Amino acid sequence: MRQICSQKVKVTAKYTVSKAIEIMHSAKRLNSQLFLSKDGITIHASGLSQLVSFFLTLKEGDSFLYIVEGADAESAMSLILPQEQLLS
């Protein structure tokens, strides 16, 4: 059964290329699909150029969504987000 989980996170510092690479590698290890979304723009997290472009639009204090879709969406989300500042 496929699940969709999302979690809103707040940007507390500028995202770097190394952070984008880390997220991309995490996305490729998952059995689920990872997306990032902000202001109606949603990208697939397995492409480095898309991630870097997405992160260039973020400012400190902004928030965006991590969206995971797949059979293991909940466990995948917990692997992706342990260090992020989560919003309720």
C-alpha positions in Angstrom: 0.0 0.0 0.0 1.4 3.4 -1.0 1.4 6.2 1.6 2.1 9.9 1.4 3.7 11.7 4.3 4.6 15.4 4.4 6.4 17.5 7.0 6.9 21.3 7.0 10.3 22.5 7.9 11.7 25.9 8.7 14.9 27.2 7.1 17.2 28.2 9.9 20.4 28.6 7.8 21.3 28.8 4.1 21.3 25.4 2.4 24.7 24.5 0.9 25.6 22.3 -2.1 26.9 19.7 0.3 23.4 19.6 2.0 21.8 19.2 -1.4 24.1 16.3 -2.2 23.3 14.7 1.1 19.5 15.0 0.5 19.9 13.7 -3.1 21.9 10.6 -1.9 19.3 10.0 0.8 16.5 10.3 -1.7 18.2 7.7 -4.0 18.5 5.2 -1.1 14.8 5.3 -0.4 12.2 2.9 -1.7 9.9 5.9 -1.8 10.0 9.1 -3.8 11.1 12.3 -2.1 9.8 15.7 -3.2 10.3 19.3 -1.9 7.6 21.9 -2.3 7.3 25.6 -1.7 4.9 28.2 -3.1 3.4 25.8 -5.6 6.8 24.6 -6.9 7.5 20.9 -6.3 10.7 19.2 -7.3 11.9 15.6 -7.2 14.8 15.4 -4.8 16.9 12.9 -6.9 18.3 15.6 -9.2 21.1 17.8 -7.9 20.5 20.7 -10.2 16.9 20.9 -9.2 17.8 20.7 -5.5 20.4 23.5 -5.8 18.0 25.7 -7.8 15.3 25.1 -5.2 17.6 25.9 -2.3 18.7 29.1 -4.0 15.1 30.4 -3.6 15.0 29.8 0.1 15.8 32.5 2.7 16.3 32.1 6.5 12.8 32.0 8.1 11.1 30.4 5.0 9.4 27.1 5.3 8.8 24.3 2.8 7.5 20.8 2.7 9.2 17.5 2.5 6.8 15.0 0.8 7.5 11.3 0.7 5.4 8.9 -1.4 5.7 5.1 -1.3 5.2 2.0 0.7 7.7 3.0 3.4 6.9 6.7 3.4 6.7 7.1 7.2 10.0 5.3 8.0 11.6 7.1 5.0 10.5 10.5 6.4 12.0 9.7 9.8 15.4 8.9 8.1 15.4 12.1 6.1 14.4 14.6 8.8 16.1 13.9 12.1 18.2 17.1 11.9 15.7 19.5 10.3 13.7 22.0 12.4 10.1 20.6 12.1 7.0 22.8 12.2 3.6 21.6 13.4 
